[in-house]
Amino acid sequence: MSRAAKIFAAAKQNPQGLSFAETQALAVAAGFALKRVNGSHHIYAKTGIPEPINLQRDGKGAKGYQVRQVLGLITKYKIEIK
């Protein structure tokens, strides 16, 4: 099982427990690319997906609702984790 697949499984179990770096790695493994950083907002986008991903730090972790949004996009568009 790849690191990204382990992160994806952990995120489904507990979205609040993911670090910011793990959340970024999950977005990249799903094919999203960092488009810009605007203050604390890290904006990721993927060709063919109209919805961008907005990630912010919450201490060491990522905000739980944003992790759930990433998981939702992966599920909604049936994105394969690389």
N, C-alpha and C positions, 0 to 999 in steps of 0.2 A: 504494500500500500504506500503510495507516494505521500510526501509531507503535506501537499495540498489536500489530498483525500482525507488525511487524518485531521487536518484543520476543519474541513467541511463537516466531518462526522462530529467533531467536538462542538462546532458552532450550532449544529442542530440540537445537540443535547443541552447546551448552556450558552446562549448568545452573549450573555453578560460576562462570561469568563474569558473571552478572546482578547488578546492584546491588540494594540493598534497595528503593530508589524504583522501579526498573523492575519488580521483583516485585510490589510493591503496585499499580502501574499495570496489570499483567497481571491481577491478581485483580479489580480494579475493572472492567476492560474485559470480563471474563468474567461480570460481573453480581453479584459478591460485594460486600458492604458491610461496612465496619468496624463491628463491634458493640461492642468494648471493647478497652482496653489494660490489661493486668494486668502491671505491671513491664515487662519487655522483650518480653512476648508480645503481639502484635497479632492479634486474633481476628477473622476475616472469616466471614460466613455468607451464604447465599443461600436464598431461599424455594424449597422443592421439592428441595433438596439436603440430605440428612441429615448430611453430613460437613462440619464447619467447617474453615477453613484457619487454621493457626497459623503466623505468621511471626515470626522473630527476626533481629536484625542479627548479622552476623558480620564485624565491622570495618565497611567500607563496603558490603559485599555482604550478600546473604541466604544463609542456610545452604543448601547444595546439595541436601540431601535434602528440604528443604521446597519448593524450587523444583520438584523432580521430583514431589512430591505435588500441587502446583498443576497441573502439566502432566497428571498422571494423572487428576485430577478433571475437567479440561477434556475429556480424551479419553473417559473413562468415561461421562460424562453428555452427550457430544456438544454441548458448549456452544459457541456461536458467539461469536467475539471481535468486539466492537463497535469 
